[in-house]
Each structure stands twice: as C-alpha cells, then as structure tokens.
Amino acid sequence: MIDPAGPAVTDKTRRITHGPLAFEMFRFGAPLAIGMALQVTFNLVDAYLIARLPEGVAGPSIGAVGICDQLAAVGTILSYGLSTATAALVAQRKGAGDDEGARKLAWQSLILTGILSLVFGLLGLGLAGPIVRDLVGAKGEVARLAVTYLRVIVGGSFSIFFLLQFTSIMRALGSAKTPMTILVLGNVLNLVLAVLLVYGEGPRPAVFAFLGPLAHLVHAPRLELAGAAWATIIARSVVLIPAVVVLVRRRALAVADRRPDPVELRRIWDLGWPSSTQFVVRMLAFVATTALIAHAFTTANDQTATTAYGVIFRVESMALFVSMGWGSAAQTFTGTCHGAGLDARGKRAGLIAAGYDALAMALLAWAAVRWAVPILGFFDPTPAVIAIGREYLGVVAFSYVGYGAAIVLGNAYAGFGATRVTLRLDLLVVLALQIPLMVGAVKLHGQRHGLFAAIAIAYLASAALYVATYVRHRPERA
C-alpha cells in the first residue's frame, strides 16, 4: 500500500486522511449539502411557476408534477446508486495513490451511465401512461398532465444521470465547491428557461416581468406544465458542458484505453446495483404513499390530498437531498480512508457527517413546522391543501432527523464497499415495516393521521437500525 502521506497523494486527499476530522468534514460536506439542496430547486422552481398559472390549470398541474417528481426520482436515484459506487471506488484508489486506476474507473462508469440513460429514457417514453394511471392511480386532468410531463422529464433522463455522475467524480477526487458551482449555474439557467417556456409571451408574475421582452424576442411558446419539464432538461444538458471541461482539464478522464473494460464494469456494477436498488426502495416508499393517498383519499372530482402531498414532497425532497449531500461527504471520507488503510478514521467520519446532518434536519423540521403556512402556500394557497400539509409536517417533520441519519450512514457504508449491507437494511425497513404500517393504518383506521404516524415511526426505526449496525461494522478488504 502506498504511504498516504507520500507524493502520490494530493493535498486534498491528505486533508481527508490526516486533517482535523470534524473541521475537514464540515468544510467538505457543507458545500455538497448545499449543492444537493440546490438540485431540489429545479423542482421548486417548477412548482412555484406552475402554481402561478390560472386557477383551473395550477391545481391539477401541482398534483401532476408532485406525482412525476417522485416517479422521475426513481430513475435519478437509480443513477445515483451507480454514481455512489463510482465515487466510492475512485475515492479508494485516490486514497491508495492509484491515480491512473481512478481515471480508468471514472471513464468506465460513464459507459454504464450512457446505457442506463438510454434504457430508462425509452421506458419513460413508452410506459408513462400505464405508470401514471394504473400504478399510481392518478385521475382526471392530473393524470393527463402527468403523462405529458413524465414523458419529457424521463425521456431526458440522460441529463440528470450524467450530471450526477460528473459531480460524483469531482467529489471523489476531493472537490466539493466545483459541483456546487455547476448546480448553481444550472438553477439560474433553469429559472430563465422555465419562465420563458411556462408562460411564453403571455401573462406572468410581476417579479418576472423583466423577461417579457426576451420572450417576445425569441417567440417563446406558452407550454405551461410541459414547459417546466423542457426547461429542466435543457438546463441540465447545458451545464454538462462545463462539467466535462473541468474533468478533462483535471485529467480525471485522461485514460489511454477508452474501450469498455469488462472487469472494471463488473466491479462498478457489483458495488452499484445494491446501492441503486436501495435508493429505489427508498423512493418506492414515497410512491407507495402517493398511491395510498390517491386511492384512499381522492376522487375524480376531489384530488386535494394528492395535490397536498405533491407540495409536501418538496419539503421531503429537501430532507432527502441535503442528507444525500452529507452522505456523499461521508462516502468520500470513508472510501478515501479505506483506500489508505485508515478504517477507524473513516468510521468516525461517517458518524460526524451523520451528526452534522442531524443538526441540518432538526433545523429544517423546525422551519417547516414554524412556517408551514407560508411554505405550503408558496406553492398552493388553497386552504384545504395547506391544512393537509400542516397535519403531515406536524406528525412527520422531526422524524427527518432519523431519516437523514440512515441516509448518511448508508452512504458511509458505501465508501467501505458494503452496499449489500445497506440494501438489506432498507429492504427490512421499507418492505417489512414502513409499507405494512402504512397499509394497515389506511385499512384499519382510514385516517390520514395514522398514515403519517406510520411514516414517522419508520423513519425513526430506520435510524436506530443503521446506528446499531454501523458502530459494529468491520470493513472488509478486497
């Protein structure tokens, strides 16, 4: 093994393996958490803009985008699993001083990402209708709008898949600020494009009046909800260009042989598929919640509960992605330390990251409960929607502390290469606890409050299970 203090190791790697651990984790993790939070704003921008459409259009559109965000997130999380595997393996090789091996593995991961993009895009284009109407149970105008939106957002899955992959490689190489910068640029572009394509040359909120002349200049079409989807895909695609430039300049993809390498592809896949499946299981819990709400608490003429959960999902997504940011930091530290033979330091890094995330989740929960009315009303001011949202947050919000801890420690496990462990844990929590509890609450009591309590219990149980297993885990060496 190469000496971690030797010349083959960069200053960034040395800070991870030998710097003051709590300080280095905060310096590295905070930008990643902020960057992942910014990723959520792609969806927040969409929700804000479509909520300002005419009343008859805004309500069904909010419900539709809430459904589609969850469905599209399944693909995003599936891709994120491969990105997690790539980042873990690249970090391990960087920790061991094997720069050429890290570059080769990064390139091979892009081949897998391309294949996944093609498959998932085709599935979304072909199966949007059956998924929305038959699987989720959406009805009426919400279903019609959701099908149109889903075909665009999932058909363009390549944009988010490659964006996550590029930023994960940057992170594994020790860079936290550059990925955040790229996401900021993407969000600015997404905002401009969404205003143009949602409203076209028609009326828009006064705050965006300054974009009216540009809309007239380019003859922007008024696409309403579909325009939000196209804006997101275009913005994500454009920021792939600077991401590629950065990686090429840093020689992160400079490999002599760019042909598919079955050995490396198998290594990424073996580590990545459990992680991808794990994240999909987590997202299926959200989809199951939506389906239960749609089937039990809505009718063809009253879809208020679905609309409310679509709004609530924005808060839930923030908790998810911020925790994934701290989890990404934990994974980079555990992977780099594992490669350098410093497993005890790596385990401490995971616990410290979970602590930082717990503080972030407690703050998020407090803010969500304290300002529930303006937060929910920002997206949909309908009193019934706000009432359901407040009920949900009052029961579930503070369990985000447990939800986030499980996500962070799951990523820390991935840095050690133990993705099968986290898959088993999540299968146990979601399939054996959360979904049965939710179904039982709906079938036995028929009240939303019972459904929400089941979700909170599952989040806290997940944290307890992860902490108990993580502190006893002994990393294995290949």
VMD Tcl script that draws the C-alpha trace (Angstrom):
set ca {
  {0.00 0.00 0.00}
  {1.26 3.49 -0.83}
  {2.06 5.72 2.10}
  {-0.89 8.11 2.42}
  {1.50 10.92 3.19}
  {3.61 10.19 0.14}
  {3.95 12.27 -3.04}
  {1.36 10.27 -4.99}
  {-1.37 11.65 -2.75}
  {-2.71 15.15 -3.39}
  {-3.21 17.84 -0.78}
  {-6.98 17.29 -0.98}
  {-6.57 13.59 -0.23}
  {-4.13 14.31 2.58}
  {-6.64 16.64 4.25}
  {-9.21 13.85 4.19}
  {-6.84 11.25 5.63}
  {-4.86 13.39 8.09}
  {-6.58 16.76 8.66}
  {-8.69 17.70 11.71}
  {-11.60 15.36 11.07}
  {-14.61 17.39 12.25}
  {-13.33 20.55 10.56}
  {-12.44 18.82 7.29}
  {-15.79 17.04 7.20}
  {-17.65 20.31 7.66}
  {-15.55 22.11 5.05}
  {-16.05 19.30 2.56}
  {-19.62 18.32 3.40}
  {-21.32 21.71 3.71}
  {-20.85 22.65 0.01}
  {-22.09 19.21 -1.03}
  {-25.19 19.52 1.14}
  {-25.85 22.98 -0.27}
  {-25.28 21.69 -3.79}
  {-27.75 18.85 -3.34}
  {-30.26 21.29 -1.85}
  {-29.86 23.40 -4.96}
  {-30.63 20.32 -7.02}
  {-34.05 20.24 -5.36}
  {-34.64 23.80 -6.50}
  {-35.01 22.50 -10.07}
  {-38.32 21.10 -8.85}
  {-39.10 24.02 -6.55}
  {-38.84 26.45 -9.45}
  {-41.24 24.32 -11.47}
  {-43.74 24.17 -8.62}
  {-43.61 27.92 -7.97}
  {-44.09 28.85 -11.61}
  {-46.94 26.46 -12.34}
  {-48.69 27.50 -9.11}
  {-48.98 30.98 -10.67}
  {-50.84 29.69 -13.72}
  {-54.61 30.31 -13.94}
  {-56.55 28.62 -11.13}
  {-58.09 25.90 -13.29}
  {-54.65 24.90 -14.57}
  {-52.49 25.39 -11.47}
  {-54.19 22.87 -9.14}
  {-54.06 19.83 -11.46}
  {-50.56 20.83 -12.58}
  {-49.26 20.89 -9.00}
  {-50.73 17.46 -8.39}
  {-49.26 16.15 -11.65}
  {-45.76 17.46 -11.02}
  {-45.85 16.03 -7.49}
  {-46.52 12.58 -8.91}
  {-43.95 12.94 -11.67}
  {-41.22 14.20 -9.38}
  {-41.49 11.02 -7.35}
  {-41.55 8.76 -10.40}
  {-38.65 10.56 -12.08}
  {-36.75 10.44 -8.81}
  {-36.72 6.64 -9.07}
  {-34.52 6.93 -12.16}
  {-32.42 9.68 -10.60}
  {-31.81 7.61 -7.50}
  {-31.07 4.54 -9.62}
  {-28.39 6.54 -11.40}
  {-27.20 7.94 -8.10}
  {-26.52 4.39 -6.94}
  {-24.03 3.91 -9.78}
  {-22.57 7.33 -9.02}
  {-22.20 6.26 -5.40}
  {-20.32 3.13 -6.44}
  {-18.10 5.11 -8.79}
  {-17.29 7.72 -6.17}
  {-16.50 5.05 -3.57}
  {-14.15 3.15 -5.88}
  {-12.48 6.30 -7.20}
  {-12.00 7.59 -3.65}
  {-10.49 4.27 -2.57}
  {-7.99 4.38 -5.42}
  {-7.16 8.01 -4.72}
  {-6.59 7.10 -1.08}
  {-4.21 4.36 -2.19}
  {-2.38 6.74 -4.56}
  {-3.54 4.96 -7.75}
  {-4.40 7.98 -9.94}
  {-4.39 6.07 -13.23}
  {-6.75 3.45 -11.80}
  {-9.08 6.19 -10.59}
  {-9.19 7.79 -14.05}
  {-9.85 4.48 -15.79}
  {-12.66 3.60 -13.43}
  {-14.26 7.03 -13.88}
  {-14.31 6.58 -17.65}
  {-15.83 3.11 -17.43}
  {-18.57 4.47 -15.17}
  {-19.64 6.86 -17.93}
  {-20.22 3.92 -20.25}
  {-22.64 2.41 -17.73}
  {-24.33 5.78 -17.29}
  {-24.92 6.03 -21.03}
  {-26.54 2.60 -21.14}
  {-28.76 3.40 -18.17}
  {-29.79 6.73 -19.74}
  {-30.91 5.02 -22.92}
  {-32.88 2.27 -21.18}
  {-34.62 4.50 -18.68}
  {-35.44 7.16 -21.27}
  {-37.12 4.62 -23.54}
  {-39.10 3.13 -20.66}
  {-40.36 6.56 -19.64}
  {-41.44 7.45 -23.15}
  {-43.27 4.18 -23.65}
  {-44.82 3.50 -20.25}
  {-45.71 6.95 -18.88}
  {-49.45 6.39 -19.35}
  {-49.78 3.00 -17.62}
  {-47.49 4.09 -14.77}
  {-49.44 7.27 -14.00}
  {-52.96 5.92 -14.45}
  {-52.71 2.27 -13.42}
  {-49.79 2.10 -10.98}
  {-50.17 5.42 -9.17}
  {-53.91 5.72 -9.66}
  {-53.96 9.34 -10.84}
  {-57.27 10.51 -12.26}
  {-58.76 13.17 -14.50}
  {-56.78 16.22 -15.55}
  {-53.99 15.40 -13.10}
  {-53.36 12.14 -14.95}
  {-53.39 13.77 -18.39}
  {-50.90 16.44 -17.40}
  {-48.71 13.95 -15.52}
  {-48.33 11.71 -18.57}
  {-47.19 14.61 -20.75}
  {-44.74 15.90 -18.13}
  {-43.35 12.44 -17.36}
  {-42.57 11.67 -20.99}
  {-40.41 14.78 -21.24}
  {-38.68 14.62 -17.87}
  {-37.92 10.88 -18.03}
  {-37.18 10.88 -21.74}
  {-34.40 13.37 -20.95}
  {-33.05 11.34 -18.04}
  {-29.57 11.38 -19.54}
  {-29.16 14.98 -18.39}
  {-29.53 14.30 -14.66}
  {-27.79 10.91 -14.89}
  {-24.61 12.40 -16.36}
  {-24.81 15.48 -14.16}
  {-24.83 13.31 -11.04}
  {-22.05 11.14 -12.42}
  {-19.77 14.05 -13.29}
  {-20.27 15.77 -9.95}
  {-19.72 12.48 -8.09}
  {-16.39 12.00 -9.83}
  {-15.38 15.54 -8.90}
  {-16.34 14.86 -5.31}
  {-14.39 11.61 -5.18}
  {-11.32 13.50 -6.38}
  {-11.66 15.84 -3.40}
  {-13.57 18.75 -4.95}
  {-16.72 19.99 -3.21}
  {-17.07 23.59 -4.42}
  {-16.96 22.95 -8.18}
  {-20.01 20.63 -8.19}
  {-21.94 23.22 -6.20}
  {-20.98 25.95 -8.67}
  {-22.18 23.86 -11.60}
  {-25.52 23.25 -9.90}
  {-25.93 26.97 -9.19}
  {-25.36 27.76 -12.87}
  {-27.88 25.10 -13.83}
  {-30.50 26.54 -11.50}
  {-30.09 30.06 -12.84}
  {-30.49 28.80 -16.40}
  {-33.45 26.63 -15.39}
  {-35.23 29.63 -13.87}
  {-34.86 31.74 -17.00}
  {-35.90 28.94 -19.34}
  {-38.83 27.91 -17.16}
  {-40.25 31.44 -17.12}
  {-39.94 31.60 -20.90}
  {-41.44 28.19 -21.63}
  {-44.14 28.04 -18.95}
  {-45.62 31.49 -19.68}
  {-44.39 32.09 -23.23}
  {-45.39 35.55 -24.44}
  {-48.44 35.54 -22.18}
  {-49.00 36.98 -18.67}
  {-46.51 36.15 -15.93}
  {-45.91 37.07 -12.25}
  {-44.77 40.68 -11.85}
  {-41.41 39.58 -10.43}
  {-40.57 38.04 -13.82}
  {-41.88 40.91 -15.95}
  {-38.30 41.79 -16.97}
  {-38.17 38.58 -19.04}
  {-41.18 39.63 -21.12}
  {-39.12 41.35 -23.84}
  {-36.89 38.28 -24.17}
  {-39.95 36.04 -24.53}
  {-41.26 38.25 -27.34}
  {-37.83 38.38 -28.98}
  {-37.49 34.59 -29.21}
  {-41.23 33.96 -29.68}
  {-41.27 31.64 -26.67}
  {-44.23 29.20 -26.75}
  {-46.58 29.01 -23.77}
  {-46.25 25.34 -22.80}
  {-47.37 25.64 -19.14}
  {-46.51 22.44 -17.23}
  {-44.70 20.81 -20.16}
  {-42.57 23.95 -20.47}
  {-41.26 23.40 -16.95}
  {-40.12 19.91 -17.93}
  {-38.38 21.12 -21.09}
  {-36.64 23.93 -19.17}
  {-35.25 21.45 -16.65}
  {-33.93 19.08 -19.32}
  {-32.32 21.88 -21.35}
  {-30.70 23.50 -18.29}
  {-29.24 20.24 -17.04}
  {-27.93 19.40 -20.51}
  {-26.20 22.75 -20.94}
  {-24.29 22.55 -17.64}
  {-22.91 19.18 -18.64}
  {-20.53 21.10 -20.92}
  {-18.57 22.93 -18.18}
  {-18.61 19.73 -16.11}
  {-16.86 17.85 -18.91}
  {-14.39 20.70 -19.40}
  {-13.47 20.67 -15.71}
  {-12.92 16.90 -15.64}
  {-10.83 16.95 -18.81}
  {-8.66 19.81 -17.56}
  {-8.08 17.97 -14.29}
  {-7.16 14.85 -16.26}
  {-9.85 12.92 -14.44}
  {-10.85 11.16 -17.67}
  {-7.42 11.01 -19.34}
  {-7.08 7.29 -20.00}
  {-5.14 5.63 -22.77}
  {-7.70 2.90 -23.48}
  {-11.33 4.05 -23.62}
  {-12.85 0.76 -24.69}
  {-15.29 -0.98 -22.32}
  {-13.37 -2.99 -19.75}
  {-15.49 -5.94 -18.55}
  {-13.53 -6.25 -15.31}
  {-13.98 -2.60 -14.33}
  {-17.59 -2.52 -15.48}
  {-18.30 -5.60 -13.39}
  {-16.60 -4.02 -10.37}
  {-18.74 -0.88 -10.64}
  {-21.90 -2.88 -11.23}
  {-21.28 -5.27 -8.32}
  {-20.91 -2.34 -5.94}
  {-23.51 -0.14 -7.65}
  {-26.55 -2.36 -8.13}
  {-27.23 -2.88 -4.41}
  {-26.87 0.85 -3.85}
  {-29.15 1.66 -6.79}
  {-31.72 -0.87 -5.62}
  {-31.52 0.52 -2.09}
  {-32.27 4.06 -3.25}
  {-35.08 2.83 -5.48}
  {-36.58 1.02 -2.48}
  {-36.50 4.30 -0.56}
  {-38.21 6.17 -3.38}
  {-40.79 3.42 -3.78}
  {-41.85 4.24 -0.23}
  {-42.74 7.74 -1.47}
  {-44.55 6.31 -4.48}
  {-46.45 3.90 -2.20}
  {-47.51 6.84 -0.04}
  {-48.77 8.70 -3.09}
  {-50.66 5.64 -4.29}
  {-52.29 5.12 -0.89}
  {-53.32 8.76 -0.74}
  {-54.66 8.71 -4.30}
  {-56.67 5.52 -3.80}
  {-57.95 6.21 -0.27}
  {-58.36 9.98 -0.02}
  {-59.20 11.28 -3.52}
  {-61.97 11.04 -6.09}
  {-62.20 12.01 -9.74}
  {-63.62 15.37 -8.66}
  {-61.58 15.98 -5.50}
  {-57.83 15.48 -5.76}
  {-56.89 17.82 -2.93}
  {-54.97 15.18 -0.97}
  {-52.81 14.29 -3.99}
  {-52.10 17.96 -4.62}
  {-51.20 18.44 -0.94}
  {-48.76 15.55 -0.95}
  {-47.24 16.89 -4.14}
  {-46.50 20.10 -2.23}
  {-45.30 18.22 0.86}
  {-42.92 16.21 -1.29}
  {-40.91 19.40 -1.86}
  {-40.05 19.54 1.84}
  {-39.43 15.81 1.91}
  {-37.15 16.10 -1.14}
  {-35.12 18.78 0.60}
  {-34.57 16.45 3.55}
  {-33.61 13.63 1.19}
  {-31.15 15.56 -0.94}
  {-29.48 17.51 1.87}
  {-28.90 14.20 3.63}
  {-27.53 12.76 0.41}
  {-25.09 15.68 0.32}
  {-23.76 14.91 3.79}
  {-23.85 11.23 2.87}
  {-21.74 11.93 -0.20}
  {-19.17 13.62 2.02}
  {-19.22 10.65 4.39}
  {-18.74 8.29 1.48}
  {-15.78 10.21 0.12}
  {-14.09 10.20 3.54}
  {-14.79 6.53 4.28}
  {-13.72 5.47 0.79}
  {-10.51 7.52 0.81}
  {-9.61 6.44 4.34}
  {-10.40 2.82 3.47}
  {-8.06 3.00 0.48}
  {-5.36 4.47 2.72}
  {-5.83 1.78 5.37}
  {-7.39 4.17 7.92}
  {-10.70 2.42 8.59}
  {-11.14 3.68 12.17}
  {-10.85 7.27 10.96}
  {-13.30 6.51 8.16}
  {-15.90 5.17 10.60}
  {-15.60 8.27 12.77}
  {-16.04 10.41 9.66}
  {-19.38 8.71 8.93}
  {-20.67 9.39 12.43}
  {-19.54 13.02 12.32}
  {-21.30 13.52 8.97}
  {-24.47 11.97 10.44}
  {-24.22 14.43 13.32}
  {-23.96 17.42 11.01}
  {-26.92 16.15 9.02}
  {-28.96 15.65 12.19}
  {-28.46 19.34 13.01}
  {-29.49 20.29 9.47}
  {-32.60 18.07 9.64}
  {-33.62 19.45 13.03}
  {-33.35 22.98 11.64}
  {-35.29 22.02 8.50}
  {-38.02 20.36 10.59}
  {-38.33 23.35 12.90}
  {-38.58 25.75 9.95}
  {-41.10 23.53 8.16}
  {-43.37 23.38 11.21}
  {-42.85 27.00 12.24}
  {-43.56 28.45 8.81}
  {-45.74 25.67 7.39}
  {-48.45 28.04 6.15}
  {-46.22 30.37 4.07}
  {-44.06 27.47 2.84}
  {-47.04 25.41 1.68}
  {-48.93 28.46 0.50}
  {-45.94 29.47 -1.61}
  {-46.80 26.56 -3.90}
  {-50.56 26.30 -3.42}
  {-52.59 28.72 -1.26}
  {-55.69 26.52 -1.23}
  {-56.78 26.23 2.45}
  {-57.54 22.51 2.20}
  {-54.10 21.80 0.72}
  {-52.38 23.80 3.46}
  {-54.41 22.03 6.16}
  {-53.32 18.58 4.98}
  {-49.72 19.75 4.64}
  {-49.67 21.15 8.18}
  {-51.10 17.89 9.50}
  {-48.35 15.91 7.75}
  {-45.50 18.15 8.90}
  {-46.79 18.23 12.46}
  {-46.54 14.44 12.63}
  {-43.54 13.64 10.40}
  {-41.17 16.62 10.22}
  {-38.98 15.96 13.27}
  {-38.51 12.32 12.26}
  {-36.39 13.71 9.40}
  {-33.53 13.62 11.92}
  {-33.74 9.83 11.88}
  {-34.43 9.66 8.16}
  {-31.32 11.69 7.39}
  {-29.07 9.72 9.74}
  {-29.96 6.49 7.93}
  {-29.16 8.05 4.54}
  {-25.79 9.41 5.69}
  {-24.68 6.16 7.32}
  {-25.86 4.24 4.25}
  {-23.50 6.33 2.14}
  {-20.71 5.83 4.68}
  {-21.21 2.07 4.31}
  {-20.89 2.51 0.53}
  {-17.47 4.12 0.96}
  {-16.32 0.89 2.57}
  {-17.86 -1.11 -0.28}
  {-20.63 -2.56 1.91}
  {-23.60 -1.70 -0.31}
  {-25.24 -5.08 0.18}
  {-25.48 -4.34 3.90}
  {-27.41 -1.12 3.29}
  {-29.69 -2.82 0.76}
  {-30.67 -5.44 3.32}
  {-31.30 -2.78 5.95}
  {-33.52 -0.69 3.67}
  {-35.44 -3.71 2.42}
  {-36.13 -4.61 6.04}
  {-37.30 -1.11 6.99}
  {-39.38 -0.32 3.89}
  {-40.87 -3.70 3.00}
  {-41.19 -5.24 6.45}
  {-42.04 -2.13 8.44}
  {-42.99 1.08 6.61}
  {-45.29 -0.18 3.86}
  {-47.14 -2.70 6.09}
  {-47.59 0.02 8.72}
  {-48.93 2.49 6.14}
  {-51.30 -0.03 4.55}
  {-52.50 -1.13 7.97}
  {-53.11 2.46 9.07}
  {-55.21 3.16 5.97}
  {-57.14 -0.12 6.02}
  {-57.83 -0.22 9.76}
  {-58.37 3.44 10.58}
  {-58.94 5.15 7.22}
  {-57.43 8.39 8.54}
  {-54.53 10.42 7.16}
  {-53.11 10.95 10.64}
  {-52.48 7.21 11.06}
  {-50.74 7.04 7.69}
  {-48.48 9.95 8.62}
  {-47.66 8.41 12.01}
  {-46.62 5.18 10.29}
  {-44.15 7.15 8.15}
  {-42.63 8.87 11.19}
  {-42.23 5.57 13.05}
  {-40.47 4.00 10.06}
  {-38.04 6.95 9.76}
  {-37.03 6.73 13.41}
  {-36.74 2.93 13.33}
  {-34.50 3.21 10.28}
  {-32.09 5.48 12.15}
  {-31.95 3.17 15.16}
  {-31.20 0.18 12.94}
  {-28.48 1.95 10.96}
  {-26.68 3.34 14.01}
  {-26.76 -0.03 15.77}
  {-25.25 -1.88 12.80}
  {-22.77 0.83 11.73}
  {-20.98 1.08 15.06}
  {-20.38 -2.70 14.98}
  {-19.40 -2.91 11.32}
  {-15.89 -4.10 10.45}
  {-14.83 -3.03 6.94}
  {-13.56 -5.83 4.73}
  {-10.61 -5.63 2.37}
  {-10.75 -6.86 -1.21}
}
mol new
graphics top color blue
foreach p $ca { graphics top sphere $p radius 0.5 }
foreach p [lrange $ca 0 end-1] q [lrange $ca 1 end] { graphics top cylinder $p $q radius 0.2 }
display resetview
